[in-house]
Amino acid sequence: MVDALKGKTQRLITVSGSMVYARRNDPRWGTLGAPMTVPEDSPLSDDPNGPRLAYMIWVTEQAVLQAHREGHYNATIFRYPGIYGPGAPANPEWSIVRRVLDSRKRIIVSSGRGLGRRAFGQNAAHAVLLGIDKPEESGGQIYNVGEEGHHSQRQVVEFIGKLLHHDWELVEMPADLANRAYRGGGAQGGGGFDLDITKIRSHLGYHDVVSSAEALTRSAEWLLANRPELGGEIERQLGDPFAYEAEDKLILAYKEGLAQGESVQFPDVLSGHMYRHPRQPGEAWAPPSRR
């Protein structure tokens, strides 16, 4: 397509994806590994012996940029995160909405740093339109796309539960365990990288046109009115088995493990603030209980 469009358009807008970034175990990230958020100039999946799809995304981006440098058209690349909302394939909110509809009284949520950067469909489209409106600023550039709002899975589950007037127990457990319940991603929101959107905000003035709360409301309400077929294509794309019996067993095993962990005794430590709080000149540091 890059070659076919030469001489046929003066402007080319393309949408890429976050899979183009190098895997987290790539040594180019440095001794600390990949940071929590990744900017556009991070290491990329340019190894032909690595994951095929990720490598082909890199190849495509390079072809677009080369055609731009050669003057065939003014090109801009937008790297999308996971997209959610009305019409989105494998919409992760269905993992939550269906459990509400199935009257689940407990739901597993993942602890940790959150869902990673996502984008409501209308916000993602707005990012692209900013590039169209500003061809000089965005020409030859690559932009990460994502929402300004960044929330944990627990916050999303709590919000949708309240929105749908459903009471349930949220059982928070480490991601490695929680992901067993959702397999392909599900309510975990997938995985991958948390995209740094500093560049698109500073270059193009990006701001969310739909707030996170409004976006989740629209997404949940749309799913209620357009329920995927149980066990059908959408649920298979989502990768959520909705295996409630197995979930209950996992919750029971996790709570039993927590109870065993709580029985382990640790010695008491007299601690205190790291700064001295002297009552008289030259008084040495000591925890408050020894004062």
N, C-alpha and C positions, 0 to 999 in steps of 0.2 A: 504493500500500500504506500509505503514511503516513496518508492520509485514511481508508482503509477500516478501519484498526485503531483509530481514535479511538472511545472508548467501549467497546472490546472487550477491552482489556488495561490493566493498571496499570503494566506494565514492558515496555519495548521495547529489545532488544539488537540492534544492527545491525553488520555488518562492511563496512567500506569498504576502500580500498586506497591505496597510496603514489602512484598516478598522479594523485591530487588535488593534489599539490604543483606549483607553477608550474615551467615549464621552466627549465633551467639558464641560459638566456640572457635570462631575464626581468629587466628593470632593477631591479625591487623587491628583488632580492637584494643590491643595492649594488655598489660599484665593484669589490670583490673577487670577486663572484659568489657562487654557492651554497656554503655551508660543506660540510665533509666529512660531517657528520651534521646532520640537519634535525629540529628539534623541532616540536611540534604547531602552534605559532603562526606558522609560516613562511608566506611567500606561497603562494597557492593558484591553481588553474586556474579562475578566475572569469570569464574572457573568453569570451563566447559565440562569438567568431570564432576561438578557439583550437581545439585538438584536441577533437573532439566528445565522446568517451568521458570524458576527463578533466573536461570542463566539466559533463557530466551527473552525474558522481560528486559534484562540488561542489554542484550543485543539490539532489541527494538529501540530502546531509548538512545543507544549510541547511533543508530541509523538516522533517527529523527534529528539529533543534534548535529550530525555531520551534514545532512541536507540543509539545515539552517545555516551552518557556517559557510556552505558553498553558495548561499544566496538563492536557493530554489524557492523558499518561502520563509516567513517569520513564524517560528515554531515555539510552543510552550508545552511543557510536560507537567501534569498534575499527578502526584502519587496519592491514591486513595487509601484510606484505612478500611476497616469493616463498615459497611453501609447498613443502616437500619431504617425502619419506618414503612409506611404504606407502599406495597408493591415490591419491597426488598426481598430477594430470594434468601431462603434460610434465615429469616428474621429471628435473631436470638431471643427477642421478647416472647416468642411463642412458647419457649421452654417454661416461662413463668406463667403466662396466661393460661396455657392448657392445664397446668397443675392447679390453678385456681378453679377452672371449670370442672376438674376431676375431684374437687373438694379435698385436696391434700391438706393435712393438718400440720405437716412438717416439710420443710424444704431445705436442702443442702445449699449452703453458700460458701464461696471460697474466701478465705482470709488472704491478706497480702496487699499488694500495691494497687489493685483496682482492675478495671476492665481493659486498660490500654485505650489509646486514642481511637474514637469512633467518629462517625459523622451521620447525622440525620440526612436523608436524601436531599431535602431542600437546601440544607446548609452546604452540602457537597456541591450542588449545582451552583449555588451562589459564588463559591470559590472560583469555579470555572468562568462564570460570567464576569467576574472582576478582571480576569486575564483578558477576556475579549474586549472589555471596556478600556483596558490600558495596554495596548499592543506594544508600545515603546518600552514601558517599564518591564513587561513580562517576556518580551522577545528573547529567545535563547535561554530561558530560565527553567529550572525545575523547582516545583513547590510541593512540600508535604501538605496534605489536607487533613483537617480534623477540627473538632469542635473545641471551643474554649472551655466549656464545662467538662470536668473530668471527675467521675464518681466511681465509687466501689460497687461491686456486685451487690453487696448487702443494701446499699442505698437504693439501687434500682429495684431490687426485690421488695423492699419495704414500701417504696413509692407506689409500685403497681398493686401491691396488696391493699394498700389504703384506697387507691383509686377505684378498685373493684370491690371494696367493702368486704375484704376477706381477711380473717384472722388466722394466723398460723405461727408455728414456732420456727425460727430461723436457726438452723444448726450450722454454725460456722466451723469449718475445718480446713487444714492445709490444702493448697491447690492440688497437690499430687493425689490426695484422696478424693477431694470434691470432683475433680475432672473425671474420675471413674464413673460418676453418675451421669455425666453429660457427654462423654466420649468425644465427639467431634467438635465440641465447643459449647454449644447450647447457651444456657444462661451465663456461662463464663465469658461470653463475648469473643470466643476464639482464642487468640493468643497473639504471637508476633510482637512487634515493637510498638512502643508508645512514641508516636511521631512528634517531633518538635515543630511547632507551627510558627515560630518566631519570624521566619523569613516572609511568609505570605502575609502576616499581620503588618510587618514593617514596610514591605514593598508595595502591597496592593491594598492595605487598609482593611484586611479581613476582620469581620466580627460576625458572630452567629446572628442570623436573621430569625431563627426560631430557637427559643430557650430550651435547655435540656428538659425542664419540666413539661413544657408544651409539646416537645418532640416525643417524649415517652407517652404522654397522654394520647396524642394522635396515633402513635404506633399501636398501643394497646387497644384503643377503640376500633381501629381498622381491623386488627386481628379478630376481635369479637364479631365483627360484621362479615369477615372473610376468612372463616376458619379453614385451615389446611385440612386435607383429608388425613384421617388418622392412619398412620403407617404409610402414607403416600409419599409422593416425590419430594415435597417440601420437607417433611420430617426426616426423610433419608438424607437429604442434603444437609440438614441441620446436624445430623449425627447423634441426636438425643434418643436413647432407647425407651425413655419413660418407663423404666423398670422399677416400679414402686416397691415391690417386694424386696428386691436387692438393695434399694436405697434404705429401707427400714432396717435391714440387717447391718448395713454399713454404719448407720446412725447408732444402733445398739452397740456394735463393736467399738465405735469411736468413744462413746460415753463410758463404756467399761474401761477402756484404756485411759481415759482422763481420770477416772476414779482411782485407778492403780497409780497413776502419776502423782495424784494429790496425796497419796499415802507416803510418798518418799519424803523423809525429813531432812531439812537443811539446817545448819547452825544459824543462830541469830547473829546479826552483824550490827554493831552500833555505827550508824552512818549519820551524815549531816551534810549541809551545804558546803561546797568546796571553798567558799570564801570565809575568812575569819570574821567572827562577830565579837570583837573584844569589848569587855566592860571596863578595861583599864589598859593603858599603854603597854605594848609588848606582850600581851597575853597570847599564848600559843593557840593554834587551832585545836579544837576538840569537838566531838559530836555534842549536840545539845543535852543529851542525857547525862553527860559527865560534867556539866557546868553546875 
